[in-house]
Amino acid sequence: MKVSNKKSIEKLGLFLMFMLILDLTLIGMQWLIVRQPDQFIITLLILFIALVIYMTKLKYTEFENSGFVISIKKKHLLNGSGFVFPLLEFPSEIIKDCKLKSQVIYLQVLNSTNSKKKVQVFRISLAGFDPNEQKEILHQILNDKSKLY
């Protein structure tokens, strides 16, 4: 099963692209009218820089559960369809617990090294997923855990 917030992030990316074009148009028109930098142009330039920075950090999350392995990938919106290494990838049998709190999923994973068993907690943001998709991800993780025991 694969769940992704790609469509909602793509919509946000298109909106940001439109805002960038609109901002550049306003900067150009204001520059043609005034012919010198004024407070409005400086404000628009700051807005342009903020939009570009936000656009470069825009990533979508892909959650994949094959039944035995859970894989979580983050891909950049402007990245092609090339191979992306997973952010997290581990067998579903080592999941101890998982909780969903305010668009963040907390995974408690057993980590056994040198006869010591430790519990590691991974925090993954599910921003951009609608509540039904968030519950589906949580349900799939808990469902696979119950099948193994």
C-alpha positions as a Markdown table, in Angstrom:
| # | Residue | x | y | z |
|---|---|---|---|---|
| 1 | Met | 0.0 | 0.0 | 0.0 |
| 2 | Lys | 1.3 | 3.4 | -0.9 |
| 3 | Val | 0.0 | 6.7 | 0.5 |
| 4 | Ser | 1.3 | 10.1 | -0.6 |
| 5 | Asn | 0.5 | 13.8 | -0.2 |
| 6 | Lys | 1.9 | 14.5 | -3.6 |
| 7 | Lys | -1.3 | 16.0 | -5.0 |
| 8 | Ser | -1.8 | 18.5 | -2.2 |
| 9 | Ile | 1.9 | 19.6 | -2.4 |
| 10 | Glu | 1.6 | 19.9 | -6.2 |
| 11 | Lys | -1.4 | 22.2 | -5.7 |
| 12 | Leu | 0.6 | 24.3 | -3.2 |
| 13 | Gly | 3.5 | 24.4 | -5.6 |
| 14 | Leu | 1.4 | 25.6 | -8.5 |
| 15 | Phe | -0.1 | 28.3 | -6.2 |
| 16 | Leu | 3.4 | 29.4 | -5.2 |
| 17 | Met | 4.5 | 29.5 | -8.8 |
| 18 | Phe | 1.6 | 31.7 | -9.6 |
| 19 | Met | 2.4 | 34.0 | -6.7 |
| 20 | Leu | 6.1 | 34.2 | -7.9 |
| 21 | Ile | 4.9 | 35.2 | -11.4 |
| 22 | Leu | 2.5 | 37.8 | -10.0 |
| 23 | Asp | 5.2 | 39.2 | -7.7 |
| 24 | Leu | 7.6 | 39.5 | -10.5 |
| 25 | Thr | 5.0 | 41.2 | -12.6 |
| 26 | Leu | 4.2 | 43.7 | -9.8 |
| 27 | Ile | 7.9 | 44.4 | -9.3 |
| 28 | Gly | 8.3 | 45.1 | -13.0 |
| 29 | Met | 5.3 | 47.3 | -13.3 |
| 30 | Gln | 6.2 | 49.3 | -10.2 |
| 31 | Trp | 9.8 | 49.7 | -11.5 |
| 32 | Leu | 8.5 | 51.0 | -14.8 |
| 33 | Ile | 6.2 | 53.5 | -13.1 |
| 34 | Val | 8.6 | 54.8 | -10.3 |
| 35 | Arg | 12.0 | 54.2 | -11.9 |
| 36 | Gln | 13.7 | 53.9 | -8.5 |
| 37 | Pro | 13.5 | 51.5 | -5.6 |
| 38 | Asp | 10.9 | 52.5 | -3.1 |
| 39 | Gln | 9.4 | 50.8 | -0.1 |
| 40 | Phe | 6.8 | 48.8 | -2.2 |
| 41 | Ile | 9.5 | 47.3 | -4.5 |
| 42 | Ile | 11.6 | 46.4 | -1.5 |
| 43 | Thr | 8.6 | 44.7 | 0.2 |
| 44 | Leu | 7.9 | 42.8 | -3.1 |
| 45 | Leu | 11.5 | 41.7 | -3.4 |
| 46 | Ile | 11.5 | 40.4 | 0.2 |
| 47 | Leu | 8.3 | 38.5 | -0.5 |
| 48 | Phe | 9.9 | 37.1 | -3.7 |
| 49 | Ile | 12.9 | 35.8 | -1.7 |
| 50 | Ala | 10.6 | 34.3 | 0.9 |
| 51 | Leu | 8.5 | 32.5 | -1.7 |
| 52 | Val | 11.6 | 31.2 | -3.5 |
| 53 | Ile | 13.0 | 29.8 | -0.2 |
| 54 | Tyr | 9.7 | 28.2 | 0.7 |
| 55 | Met | 9.5 | 26.7 | -2.8 |
| 56 | Thr | 12.9 | 25.2 | -2.5 |
| 57 | Lys | 12.0 | 23.5 | 0.8 |
| 58 | Leu | 8.7 | 22.1 | -0.5 |
| 59 | Lys | 8.8 | 18.3 | -0.3 |
| 60 | Tyr | 6.1 | 15.6 | -0.3 |
| 61 | Thr | 6.1 | 12.5 | 1.8 |
| 62 | Glu | 5.5 | 9.0 | 0.5 |
| 63 | Phe | 4.5 | 6.2 | 2.9 |
| 64 | Glu | 4.8 | 2.7 | 1.5 |
| 65 | Asn | 3.9 | -0.5 | 3.3 |
| 66 | Ser | 4.6 | -3.8 | 1.6 |
| 67 | Gly | 3.5 | -5.9 | 4.5 |
| 68 | Phe | 7.0 | -6.8 | 5.7 |
| 69 | Val | 8.9 | -3.5 | 5.3 |
| 70 | Ile | 7.7 | 0.0 | 6.0 |
| 71 | Ser | 9.4 | 2.7 | 3.9 |
| 72 | Ile | 9.0 | 6.5 | 4.2 |
| 73 | Lys | 10.5 | 8.8 | 1.5 |
| 74 | Lys | 10.6 | 12.5 | 1.1 |
| 75 | Lys | 10.9 | 13.8 | -2.4 |
| 76 | His | 11.4 | 17.4 | -3.6 |
| 77 | Leu | 8.5 | 18.7 | -5.7 |
| 78 | Leu | 10.8 | 19.8 | -8.6 |
| 79 | Asn | 12.8 | 16.5 | -8.6 |
| 80 | Gly | 12.2 | 14.2 | -11.5 |
| 81 | Ser | 11.2 | 10.6 | -11.2 |
| 82 | Gly | 14.7 | 9.5 | -10.3 |
| 83 | Phe | 15.5 | 7.1 | -7.4 |
| 84 | Val | 15.2 | 8.6 | -3.9 |
| 85 | Phe | 16.7 | 6.9 | -0.9 |
| 86 | Pro | 14.1 | 6.3 | 1.9 |
| 87 | Leu | 14.2 | 8.6 | 4.9 |
| 88 | Leu | 13.2 | 5.6 | 7.1 |
| 89 | Glu | 13.0 | 1.9 | 6.1 |
| 90 | Phe | 12.6 | -0.9 | 8.6 |
| 91 | Pro | 10.8 | -4.3 | 9.0 |
| 92 | Ser | 7.3 | -4.0 | 10.4 |
| 93 | Glu | 8.0 | -6.6 | 13.0 |
| 94 | Ile | 10.2 | -4.3 | 15.1 |
| 95 | Ile | 7.5 | -1.7 | 15.6 |
| 96 | Lys | 6.6 | -1.6 | 19.3 |
| 97 | Asp | 4.0 | 1.2 | 19.2 |
| 98 | Cys | 2.7 | 4.0 | 17.0 |
| 99 | Lys | 0.7 | 7.1 | 17.9 |
| 100 | Leu | -0.8 | 10.0 | 15.9 |
| 101 | Lys | -0.8 | 13.4 | 17.6 |
| 102 | Ser | -1.6 | 16.6 | 15.7 |
| 103 | Gln | -0.4 | 15.6 | 12.2 |
| 104 | Val | 2.7 | 13.9 | 13.6 |
| 105 | Ile | 3.1 | 10.1 | 13.8 |
| 106 | Tyr | 5.4 | 8.8 | 16.5 |
| 107 | Leu | 6.9 | 5.3 | 15.8 |
| 108 | Gln | 8.5 | 3.4 | 18.6 |
| 109 | Val | 10.9 | 0.9 | 17.1 |
| 110 | Leu | 12.9 | -1.8 | 18.9 |
| 111 | Asn | 16.6 | -1.6 | 18.2 |
| 112 | Ser | 18.6 | -4.5 | 19.5 |
| 113 | Thr | 22.4 | -4.1 | 19.5 |
| 114 | Asn | 24.8 | -6.3 | 21.4 |
| 115 | Ser | 22.1 | -8.1 | 23.4 |
| 116 | Lys | 20.7 | -4.7 | 24.5 |
| 117 | Lys | 17.1 | -3.8 | 23.5 |
| 118 | Lys | 16.5 | -0.1 | 23.1 |
| 119 | Val | 13.4 | 1.6 | 22.0 |
| 120 | Gln | 13.9 | 4.4 | 19.5 |
| 121 | Val | 11.2 | 6.9 | 18.7 |
| 122 | Phe | 10.9 | 8.4 | 15.2 |
| 123 | Arg | 8.8 | 11.5 | 14.6 |
| 124 | Ile | 7.4 | 11.9 | 11.1 |
| 125 | Ser | 5.3 | 14.9 | 10.1 |
| 126 | Leu | 2.1 | 14.0 | 8.2 |
| 127 | Ala | 1.4 | 17.6 | 7.2 |
| 128 | Gly | -0.4 | 17.7 | 3.8 |
| 129 | Phe | -2.2 | 14.4 | 4.4 |
| 130 | Asp | -5.9 | 14.7 | 5.0 |
| 131 | Pro | -7.2 | 13.1 | 8.2 |
| 132 | Asn | -8.5 | 10.0 | 6.4 |
| 133 | Glu | -5.0 | 9.3 | 4.9 |
| 134 | Gln | -3.4 | 9.8 | 8.3 |
| 135 | Lys | -5.8 | 7.3 | 9.9 |
| 136 | Glu | -5.1 | 4.9 | 7.0 |
| 137 | Ile | -1.4 | 5.1 | 7.6 |
| 138 | Leu | -1.8 | 4.5 | 11.3 |
| 139 | His | -4.2 | 1.6 | 10.6 |
| 140 | Gln | -1.9 | -0.1 | 8.2 |
| 141 | Ile | 1.1 | 0.1 | 10.7 |
| 142 | Leu | -1.0 | -1.2 | 13.6 |
| 143 | Asn | -2.7 | -3.8 | 11.4 |
| 144 | Asp | 0.6 | -5.3 | 10.2 |
| 145 | Lys | 1.9 | -5.3 | 13.7 |
| 146 | Ser | -1.1 | -7.4 | 14.9 |
| 147 | Lys | -0.7 | -9.9 | 12.1 |
| 148 | Leu | 2.9 | -10.7 | 13.1 |
| 149 | Tyr | 2.1 | -11.6 | 16.7 |
